[in-house]
Amino acid sequence: MAGNVWELTADLFNVSHYKELDTSKTIMNPKGANKSNSPANPNQIEQVMKGGSFLCHESYCASFRISAKMGVSIDSGSDHMGFRTVATKHMVVNKQTTD
């Protein structure tokens, strides 16, 4: 992914989810947690927001790395938060032939 915004994902944010996974097995395309768990907002359902944005500064931003993650409420709005869409080659080819 390229860009300069935080990416809002479909996964629920859970601070202990990856610590609880079985590390003795290789996990392909790991799924997110079944429930939200954020000590900062224990009564709020949060989704994973990852990446970084043009508004990050070391004095108040969690990270500039693409692997950085934090929880955010789904109803949050910001000019430095986005999402990505995914299309398979099959979807693109079929779309071109039907237009």
Secondary structure, 3 states (H helix, E strand, C coil): CCCCCEEEEEEECECCCHHHCCCCCCCCCCCCECCCECCCCCCCCEEEEEECCCCCCCCCCCCCCCCCEEEEECCCCCCCEECCCCCCHHHHHHHHHHC
